[in-house]
Amino acid sequence: MDPKWNEDLPIYRQLRDRVVAMILEGVLGDGDALPSVRNVAAEYRLNPLTVLKGYQELVDEGLVEKKRGRGMFVNEGARQQLLKDERQRFIDKEWPTVVETIERLGLDPEELLEQVDRPSATPDEAESATGDKQDD
């Protein structure tokens, strides 16, 4: 986990989001134990209650299970549930903005899809490839 914290979001929420990212990336799999509240609090110099609050959100979402005296563990199917939820959130919240930007800039969706497999080009390379560079 990255020790840097964003000042715009509560730390417990950032901690929750980092665990979610670890599940999505496969760092934590079904049945894996989360790092202990004490260890996370000590390592990142956080109040244990802050860590517990972040973990509790994961429990409330059904992603993590609390096992008394043993710790917290990733629930079976947590990654699939997160993927489903994140995909739906992207479609509902982010995709409309992406579509508006594509339309506003007059971009061709097929050209954009071709760019997915290409290494990113500098703005000058991109302009020269499309012939859109304007003379000053």
N, CA, C and O atoms as a DFTB+ gen file, in Angstrom:
544 C
 N C O
     1  1       0.844      -1.190       0.000
     2  2       0.000       0.000       0.000
     3  2       0.882       1.243       0.000
     4  3       1.939       1.275       0.629
     5  1       0.430       2.248      -0.708
     6  2       1.166       3.496      -0.816
     7  2       0.984       4.315       0.460
     8  3      -0.147       4.521       0.902
     9  1       2.087       4.789       1.061
    10  2       1.965       5.544       2.314
    11  2       1.516       6.994       2.136
    12  3       1.347       7.697       3.132
    13  1       1.317       7.465       0.903
    14  2       0.900       8.845       0.682
    15  2      -0.621       8.936       0.746
    16  3      -1.335       8.084       0.218
    17  1      -1.096       9.989       1.405
    18  2      -2.538      10.173       1.579
    19  2      -2.994      11.438       0.881
    20  3      -2.282      12.443       0.887
    21  1      -4.155      11.399       0.289
    22  2      -4.772      12.535      -0.380
    23  2      -5.549      13.332       0.667
    24  3      -6.356      12.769       1.407
    25  1      -5.310      14.612       0.727
    26  2      -5.960      15.448       1.740
    27  2      -7.446      15.690       1.460
    28  3      -8.172      16.165       2.333
    29  1      -7.896      15.367       0.249
    30  2      -9.281      15.638      -0.127
    31  2     -10.258      14.529       0.252
    32  3     -11.470      14.695       0.112
    33  1      -9.740      13.406       0.729
    34  2     -10.583      12.258       1.027
    35  2     -10.195      11.697       2.389
    36  3      -9.007      11.621       2.700
    37  1     -11.165      11.304       3.208
    38  2     -10.812      10.751       4.521
    39  2      -9.874       9.550       4.384
    40  3     -10.009       8.759       3.451
    41  1      -8.935       9.415       5.306
    42  2      -7.941       8.348       5.234
    43  2      -8.600       6.971       5.289
    44  3      -8.172       6.059       4.581
    45  1      -9.636       6.803       6.118
    46  2     -10.284       5.492       6.195
    47  2     -10.840       5.086       4.830
    48  3     -10.808       3.909       4.471
    49  1     -11.352       6.062       4.067
    50  2     -11.903       5.781       2.733
    51  2     -10.778       5.424       1.754
    52  3     -10.924       4.528       0.923
    53  1      -9.656       6.140       1.868
    54  2      -8.515       5.834       1.011
    55  2      -7.973       4.441       1.312
    56  3      -7.577       3.709       0.406
    57  1      -7.961       4.087       2.583
    58  2      -7.512       2.759       2.995
    59  2      -8.442       1.698       2.398
    60  3      -7.976       0.696       1.855
    61  1      -9.727       1.916       2.497
    62  2     -10.710       1.007       1.899
    63  2     -10.465       0.870       0.405
    64  3     -10.471      -0.238      -0.130
    65  1     -10.248       2.001      -0.274
    66  2     -10.027       1.994      -1.723
    67  2      -8.746       1.247      -2.092
    68  3      -8.689       0.600      -3.138
    69  1      -7.734       1.329      -1.259
    70  2      -6.474       0.623      -1.532
    71  2      -6.659      -0.881      -1.396
    72  3      -6.101      -1.649      -2.180
    73  1      -7.424      -1.298      -0.424
    74  2      -7.699      -2.734      -0.277
    75  2      -8.521      -3.212      -1.476
    76  3      -8.269      -4.296      -2.001
    77  1      -9.493      -2.425      -1.909
    78  2     -10.287      -2.761      -3.086
    79  2      -9.369      -2.915      -4.298
    80  3      -9.510      -3.869      -5.063
    81  1      -8.436      -1.990      -4.475
    82  2      -7.494      -2.072      -5.597
    83  2      -6.658      -3.344      -5.509
    84  3      -6.391      -3.988      -6.525
    85  1      -6.246      -3.705      -4.301
    86  2      -5.461      -4.929      -4.122
    87  2      -6.284      -6.169      -4.495
    88  3      -5.744      -7.131      -5.042
    89  1      -7.558      -6.146      -4.206
    90  2      -8.428      -7.267      -4.574
    91  2      -8.604      -7.306      -6.091
    92  3      -8.495      -8.368      -6.705
    93  1      -8.877      -6.146      -6.694
    94  2      -9.071      -6.087      -8.142
    95  2      -7.817      -6.496      -8.902
    96  3      -7.908      -7.135      -9.950
    97  1      -6.649      -6.135      -8.385
    98  2      -5.380      -6.452      -9.057
    99  2      -4.902      -7.872      -8.764
   100  3      -3.896      -8.316      -9.319
   101  1      -5.615      -8.583      -7.899
   102  2      -5.238      -9.957      -7.587
   103  2      -4.173     -10.102      -6.518
   104  3      -3.700     -11.209      -6.263
   105  1      -3.789      -8.998      -5.889
   106  2      -2.819      -9.061      -4.795
   107  2      -3.433      -9.806      -3.613
   108  3      -2.763     -10.588      -2.939
   109  1      -4.711      -9.551      -3.376
   110  2      -5.480     -10.274      -2.356
   111  2      -6.540     -11.100      -3.067
   112  3      -7.323     -10.569      -3.855
   113  1      -6.566     -12.398      -2.790
   114  2      -7.539     -13.283      -3.413
   115  2      -8.562     -13.783      -2.415
   116  3      -8.490     -13.476      -1.225
   117  1      -9.508     -14.551      -2.906
   118  2     -10.535     -15.143      -2.053
   119  2      -9.892     -15.882      -0.893
   120  3      -9.002     -16.709      -1.091
   121  1     -10.345     -15.582       0.318
   122  2      -9.849     -16.263       1.507
   123  2      -8.575     -15.702       2.089
   124  3      -8.165     -16.117       3.173
   125  1      -7.927     -14.760       1.396
   126  2      -6.689     -14.168       1.916
   127  2      -6.984     -13.250       3.096
   128  3      -8.022     -12.590       3.154
   129  1      -6.049     -13.229       4.027
   130  2      -6.173     -12.354       5.192
   131  2      -5.739     -10.939       4.830
   132  3      -4.761     -10.745       4.108
   133  1      -6.467      -9.966       5.334
   134  2      -6.034      -8.577       5.220
   135  2      -4.931      -8.344       6.238
   136  3      -4.888      -9.020       7.266
   137  1      -4.037      -7.395       5.969
   138  2      -3.047      -7.051       6.990
   139  2      -3.781      -6.651       8.272
   140  3      -4.848      -6.040       8.210
   141  1      -3.222      -6.989       9.414
   142  2      -3.911      -6.711      10.677
   143  2      -4.056      -5.210      10.900
   144  3      -3.251      -4.408      10.428
   145  1      -5.099      -4.860      11.628
   146  2      -5.350      -3.456      11.959
   147  2      -4.126      -2.866      12.655
   148  3      -3.693      -1.759      12.333
   149  1      -3.575      -3.609      13.607
   150  2      -2.402      -3.130      14.339
   151  2      -1.212      -2.877      13.434
   152  3      -0.545      -1.849      13.550
   153  1      -0.943      -3.812      12.531
   154  2       0.200      -3.665      11.628
   155  2       0.043      -2.468      10.695
   156  3       0.983      -1.699      10.496
   157  1      -1.149      -2.316      10.128
   158  2      -1.396      -1.193       9.219
   159  2      -1.285       0.126       9.983
   160  3      -0.678       1.082       9.500
   161  1      -1.870       0.169      11.166
   162  2      -1.814       1.392      11.980
   163  2      -0.367       1.747      12.315
   164  3       0.019       2.913      12.230
   165  1       0.426       0.764      12.690
   166  2       1.826       1.023      13.045
   167  2       2.638       1.423      11.816
   168  3       3.412       2.379      11.866
   169  1       2.464       0.706      10.731
   170  2       3.256       0.965       9.527
   171  2       3.000       2.346       8.945
   172  3       3.929       3.011       8.486
   173  1       1.740       2.782       8.963
   174  2       1.391       4.067       8.357
   175  2       1.126       5.166       9.373
   176  3       0.672       6.257       9.027
   177  1       1.418       4.858      10.639
   178  2       1.235       5.832      11.722
   179  2      -0.191       6.391      11.746
   180  3      -0.418       7.601      11.757
   181  1      -1.128       5.459      11.755
   182  2      -2.543       5.819      11.787
   183  2      -3.141       5.371      13.103
   184  3      -2.626       4.470      13.765
   185  1      -4.224       6.008      13.468
   186  2      -4.990       5.565      14.620
   187  2      -5.641       4.228      14.251
   188  3      -6.245       4.124      13.183
   189  1      -5.535       3.209      15.099
   190  2      -6.163       1.925      14.783
   191  2      -7.659       2.038      14.486
   192  3      -8.198       1.245      13.712
   193  1      -8.328       3.010      15.090
   194  2      -9.758       3.192      14.808
   195  2      -9.995       3.635      13.363
   196  3     -11.021       3.300      12.770
   197  1      -9.052       4.384      12.799
   198  2      -9.143       4.800      11.398
   199  2      -9.051       3.586      10.493
   200  3      -9.830       3.438       9.551
   201  1      -8.091       2.716      10.787
   202  2      -7.920       1.491      10.003
   203  2      -9.166       0.614      10.137
   204  3      -9.675       0.085       9.149
   205  1      -9.637       0.472      11.348
   206  2     -10.817      -0.347      11.600
   207  2     -12.034       0.184      10.843
   208  3     -12.827      -0.598      10.319
   209  1     -12.183       1.492      10.783
   210  2     -13.309       2.091      10.071
   211  2     -13.227       1.781       8.568
   212  3     -14.241       1.483       7.937
   213  1     -12.033       1.851       8.011
   214  2     -11.855       1.498       6.602
   215  2     -12.173       0.041       6.344
   216  3     -12.852      -0.291       5.372
   217  1     -11.685      -0.832       7.214
   218  2     -11.968      -2.257       7.095
   219  2     -13.457      -2.547       7.289
   220  3     -14.019      -3.408       6.613
   221  1     -14.088      -1.827       8.210
   222  2     -15.509      -2.049       8.476
   223  2     -16.351      -1.741       7.235
   224  3     -17.362      -2.400       6.994
   225  1     -15.942      -0.751       6.452
   226  2     -16.664      -0.461       5.207
   227  2     -16.631      -1.669       4.278
   228  3     -17.621      -1.983       3.618
   229  1     -15.484      -2.342       4.234
   230  2     -15.352      -3.540       3.399
   231  2     -16.254      -4.665       3.906
   232  3     -16.835      -5.410       3.116
   233  1     -16.364      -4.779       5.226
   234  2     -17.257      -5.771       5.825
   235  2     -18.698      -5.423       5.472
   236  3     -19.470      -6.292       5.066
   237  1     -19.060      -4.146       5.627
   238  2     -20.426      -3.699       5.335
   239  2     -20.806      -3.936       3.872
   240  3     -21.971      -4.180       3.557
   241  1     -19.817      -3.863       2.987
   242  2     -20.062      -4.071       1.555
   243  2     -20.077      -5.554       1.189
   244  3     -20.350      -5.911       0.043
   245  1     -19.783      -6.413       2.160
   246  2     -19.788      -7.844       1.906
   247  2     -18.551      -8.353       1.183
   248  3     -18.555      -9.464       0.651
   249  1     -17.501      -7.557       1.158
   250  2     -16.268      -7.954       0.472
   251  2     -15.316      -8.706       1.391
   252  3     -14.510      -9.523       0.948
   253  1     -15.430      -8.411       2.672
   254  2     -14.509      -8.954       3.671
   255  2     -15.335      -9.533       4.810
   256  3     -16.412      -9.034       5.135
   257  1     -14.810     -10.593       5.407
   258  2     -15.467     -11.239       6.535
   259  2     -14.569     -11.133       7.763
   260  3     -13.363     -11.369       7.697
   261  1     -15.189     -10.774       8.882
   262  2     -14.487     -10.693      10.160
   263  2     -14.578     -12.057      10.834
   264  3     -15.673     -12.583      11.038
   265  1     -13.418     -12.631      11.180
   266  2     -13.411     -13.899      11.914
   267  2     -12.832     -13.613      13.294
   268  3     -11.647     -13.319      13.447
   269  1     -13.689     -13.708      14.272
   270  2     -13.336     -13.357      15.646
   271  2     -12.040     -14.048      16.095
   272  3     -11.914     -15.271      16.040
   273  1     -11.096     -13.235      16.535
   274  2      -9.833     -13.743      17.032
   275  2      -8.837     -14.144      15.958
   276  3      -7.701     -14.498      16.272
   277  1      -9.245     -14.095      14.689
   278  2      -8.355     -14.508      13.602
   279  2      -8.029     -13.382      12.640
   280  3      -6.961     -13.384      12.029
   281  1      -8.937     -12.412      12.494
   282  2      -8.685     -11.301      11.575
   283  2      -9.794     -11.135      10.559
   284  3     -10.923     -11.585      10.754
   285  1      -9.440     -10.473       9.466
   286  2     -10.402     -10.215       8.396
   287  2      -9.897     -10.873       7.130
   288  3      -8.701     -10.862       6.838
   289  1     -10.834     -11.451       6.376
   290  2     -10.496     -12.238       5.207
   291  2     -11.366     -11.843       4.025
   292  3     -12.535     -11.494       4.187
   293  1     -10.777     -11.902       2.826
   294  2     -11.503     -11.579       1.603
   295  2     -12.547     -12.663       1.359
   296  3     -12.240     -13.855       1.377
   297  1     -13.779     -12.234       1.132
   298  2     -14.873     -13.172       0.873
   299  2     -14.743     -13.812      -0.503
   300  3     -14.183     -13.230      -1.432
   301  1     -15.269     -15.008      -0.606
   302  2     -15.350     -15.712      -1.887
   303  2     -16.148     -14.863      -2.876
   304  3     -17.246     -14.406      -2.556
   305  1     -15.607     -14.650      -4.067
   306  2     -16.297     -13.891      -5.106
   307  2     -16.196     -12.383      -4.974
   308  3     -16.870     -11.657      -5.705
   309  1     -15.365     -11.891      -4.054
   310  2     -15.255     -10.439      -3.848
   311  2     -14.758      -9.731      -5.105
   312  3     -15.269      -8.669      -5.460
   313  1     -13.770     -10.308      -5.778
   314  2     -13.214      -9.677      -6.977
   315  2     -14.274      -9.576      -8.075
   316  3     -14.400      -8.537      -8.724
   317  1     -15.030     -10.646      -8.280
   318  2     -16.069     -10.628      -9.310
   319  2     -17.136      -9.581      -8.985
   320  3     -17.617      -8.882      -9.877
   321  1     -17.503      -9.477      -7.710
   322  2     -18.488      -8.478      -7.305
   323  2     -17.961      -7.062      -7.524
   324  3     -18.679      -6.183      -7.999
   325  1     -16.694      -6.861      -7.167
   326  2     -16.083      -5.540      -7.371
   327  2     -16.016      -5.190      -8.856
   328  3     -16.327      -4.064      -9.243
   329  1     -15.616      -6.143      -9.683
   330  2     -15.558      -5.887     -11.124
   331  2     -16.926      -5.494     -11.657
   332  3     -17.055      -4.540     -12.425
   333  1     -17.947      -6.239     -11.244
   334  2     -19.313      -5.944     -11.678
   335  2     -19.717      -4.529     -11.241
   336  3     -20.240      -3.751     -12.037
   337  1     -19.468      -4.211      -9.973
   338  2     -19.845      -2.902      -9.438
   339  2     -19.055      -1.771     -10.092
   340  3     -19.620      -0.729     -10.424
   341  1     -17.747      -1.973     -10.277
   342  2     -16.902      -0.931     -10.876
   343  2     -17.267      -0.704     -12.339
   344  3     -17.273       0.433     -12.812
   345  1     -17.569      -1.778     -13.051
   346  2     -17.984      -1.637     -14.449
   347  2     -19.278      -0.837     -14.538
   348  3     -19.414       0.053     -15.378
   349  1     -20.229      -1.164     -13.661
   350  2     -21.503      -0.448     -13.683
   351  2     -21.312       1.019     -13.311
   352  3     -21.926       1.901     -13.913
   353  1     -20.453       1.281     -12.310
   354  2     -20.168       2.662     -11.922
   355  2     -19.548       3.424     -13.085
   356  3     -19.900       4.579     -13.326
   357  1     -18.622       2.784     -13.811
   358  2     -17.991       3.424     -14.968
   359  2     -19.034       3.763     -16.024
   360  3     -19.047       4.870     -16.563
   361  1     -19.909       2.804     -16.317
   362  2     -20.936       3.025     -17.333
   363  2     -21.897       4.138     -16.910
   364  3     -22.279       4.971     -17.732
   365  1     -22.284       4.155     -15.649
   366  2     -23.249       5.139     -15.162
   367  2     -22.655       6.527     -14.951
   368  3     -23.296       7.533     -15.254
   369  1     -21.422       6.582     -14.431
   370  2     -20.864       7.870     -14.005
   371  2     -19.817       8.435     -14.960
   372  3     -19.858       9.622     -15.283
   373  1     -18.886       7.609     -15.412
   374  2     -17.758       8.122     -16.195
   375  2     -18.001       8.098     -17.697
   376  3     -17.610       9.024     -18.408
   377  1     -18.642       7.044     -18.181
   378  2     -18.826       6.902     -19.621
   379  2     -19.575       8.080     -20.246
   380  3     -19.161       8.546     -21.307
   381  1     -20.660       8.587     -19.643
   382  2     -21.331       9.742     -20.260
   383  2     -20.388      10.937     -20.465
   384  3     -20.497      11.646     -21.465
   385  1     -19.476      11.157     -19.535
   386  2     -18.510      12.248     -19.673
   387  2     -17.537      11.962     -20.811
   388  3     -17.182      12.865     -21.568
   389  1     -17.106      10.712     -20.932
   390  2     -16.202      10.321     -22.013
   391  2     -16.888      10.535     -23.362
   392  3     -16.285      11.082     -24.285
   393  1     -18.135      10.112     -23.476
   394  2     -18.887      10.269     -24.728
   395  2     -19.029      11.748     -25.072
   396  3     -18.849      12.131     -26.228
   397  1     -19.348      12.582     -24.088
   398  2     -19.467      14.026     -24.328
   399  2     -18.157      14.602     -24.839
   400  3     -18.157      15.429     -25.751
   401  1     -17.042      14.174     -24.262
   402  2     -15.729      14.662     -24.685
   403  2     -15.428      14.212     -26.114
   404  3     -14.934      15.003     -26.918
   405  1     -15.718      12.966     -26.433
   406  2     -15.500      12.454     -27.790
   407  2     -16.299      13.285     -28.788
   408  3     -15.777      13.687     -29.828
   409  1     -17.559      13.538     -28.469
   410  2     -18.412      14.318     -29.371
   411  2     -17.949      15.763     -29.477
   412  3     -17.908      16.331     -30.569
   413  1     -17.599      16.355     -28.339
   414  2     -17.163      17.753     -28.329
   415  2     -15.898      17.953     -29.159
   416  3     -15.751      18.969     -29.838
   417  1     -14.988      16.986     -29.103
   418  2     -13.731      17.098     -29.834
   419  2     -13.813      16.557     -31.258
   420  3     -12.852      16.650     -32.021
   421  1     -14.961      15.994     -31.610
   422  2     -15.139      15.462     -32.956
   423  2     -14.233      14.279     -33.242
   424  3     -13.758      14.106     -34.365
   425  1     -13.994      13.467     -32.222
   426  2     -13.122      12.311     -32.394
   427  2     -13.875      11.157     -33.042
   428  3     -15.079      10.997     -32.843
   429  1     -13.148      10.350     -33.823
   430  2     -13.715       9.175     -34.458
   431  2     -13.513       7.979     -33.524
   432  3     -12.374       7.609     -33.241
   433  1     -14.609       7.363     -33.038
   434  2     -14.476       6.234     -32.110
   435  2     -13.601       5.100     -32.642
   436  3     -12.877       4.466     -31.874
   437  1     -13.663       4.836     -33.961
   438  2     -12.829       3.765     -34.521
   439  2     -11.347       4.105     -34.407
   440  3     -10.535       3.235     -34.094
   441  1     -10.989       5.366     -34.657
   442  2      -9.590       5.791     -34.509
   443  2      -9.147       5.660     -33.051
   444  3      -8.015       5.264     -32.772
   445  1     -10.036       5.992     -32.135
   446  2      -9.703       5.871     -30.715
   447  2      -9.418       4.417     -30.347
   448  3      -8.465       4.132     -29.621
   449  1     -10.234       3.511     -30.841
   450  2     -10.028       2.093     -30.552
   451  2      -8.707       1.593     -31.125
   452  3      -8.043       0.751     -30.522
   453  1      -8.324       2.117     -32.299
   454  2      -7.031       1.746     -32.880
   455  2      -5.880       2.196     -31.986
   456  3      -4.833       1.550     -31.952
   457  1      -6.066       3.297     -31.264
   458  2      -5.022       3.839     -30.394
   459  2      -4.793       3.000     -29.145
   460  3      -3.749       3.112     -28.502
   461  1      -5.753       2.168     -28.805
   462  2      -5.652       1.369     -27.584
   463  2      -4.424       0.466     -27.623
   464  3      -3.746       0.306     -26.608
   465  1      -4.131      -0.121     -28.773
   466  2      -3.010      -1.048     -28.889
   467  2      -1.688      -0.375     -29.239
   468  3      -0.642      -1.022     -29.210
   469  1      -1.722       0.897     -29.565
   470  2      -0.496       1.615     -29.920
   471  2       0.126       2.260     -28.691
   472  3      -0.583       2.652     -27.764
   473  1       1.471       2.370     -28.684
   474  2       2.094       3.129     -27.594
   475  2       1.684       4.594     -27.718
   476  3       1.454       5.084     -28.824
   477  1       1.594       5.283     -26.603
   478  2       1.151       6.668     -26.649
   479  2       2.178       7.533     -27.360
   480  3       3.386       7.376     -27.186
   481  1       1.664       8.446     -28.161
   482  2       2.501       9.359     -28.927
   483  2       2.484      10.730     -28.276
   484  3       1.553      11.080     -27.551
   485  1       3.523      11.495     -28.544
   486  2       3.543      12.872     -28.069
   487  2       2.508      13.649     -28.863
   488  3       2.109      13.198     -29.937
   489  1       2.052      14.815     -28.374
   490  2       1.062      15.592     -29.124
   491  2       1.521      15.919     -30.544
   492  3       0.714      15.879     -31.472
   493  1       2.819      16.245     -30.730
   494  2       3.320      16.567     -32.072
   495  2       3.247      15.357     -32.992
   496  3       2.883      15.485     -34.160
   497  1       3.597      14.163     -32.462
   498  2       3.529      12.948     -33.270
   499  2       2.088      12.641     -33.646
   500  3       1.809      12.231     -34.772
   501  1       1.190      12.836     -32.719
   502  2      -0.222      12.560     -32.971
   503  2      -0.763      13.503     -34.041
   504  3      -1.508      13.081     -34.926
   505  1      -0.388      14.776     -33.961
   506  2      -0.852      15.753     -34.944
   507  2      -0.301      15.444     -36.324
   508  3      -1.029      15.522     -37.313
   509  1       0.987      15.091     -36.403
   510  2       1.572      14.823     -37.708
   511  2       1.010      13.551     -38.310
   512  3       0.905      13.443     -39.531
   513  1       0.645      12.580     -37.475
   514  2       0.070      11.336     -37.969
   515  2      -1.320      11.573     -38.562
   516  3      -1.716      10.894     -39.510
   517  1      -2.055      12.529     -38.009
   518  2      -3.407      12.800     -38.505
   519  2      -3.426      13.940     -39.517
   520  3      -4.434      14.165     -40.185
   521  1      -2.320      14.653     -39.627
   522  2      -2.263      15.779     -40.545
   523  2      -3.039      16.977     -40.078
   524  3      -3.372      17.846     -40.884
   525  1      -3.338      17.052     -38.796
   526  2      -4.156      18.134     -38.265
   527  2      -3.356      19.322     -37.757
   528  3      -3.949      20.299     -37.299
   529  1      -2.044      19.273     -37.821
   530  2      -1.242      20.365     -37.260
   531  2      -1.481      21.632     -38.069
   532  3      -1.421      21.638     -39.299
   533  1      -1.752      22.694     -37.340
   534  2      -2.027      23.973     -38.007
   535  2      -0.790      24.839     -37.975
   536  3      -0.023      24.801     -37.013
   537  1      -0.591      25.623     -39.025
   538  2       0.547      26.550     -39.057
   539  2       0.243      27.743     -38.188
   540  3      -0.886      28.233     -38.156
   541  1       1.261      28.210     -37.481
   542  2       1.084      29.373     -36.600
   543  2       1.300      30.650     -37.364
   544  3       1.195      31.736     -36.793
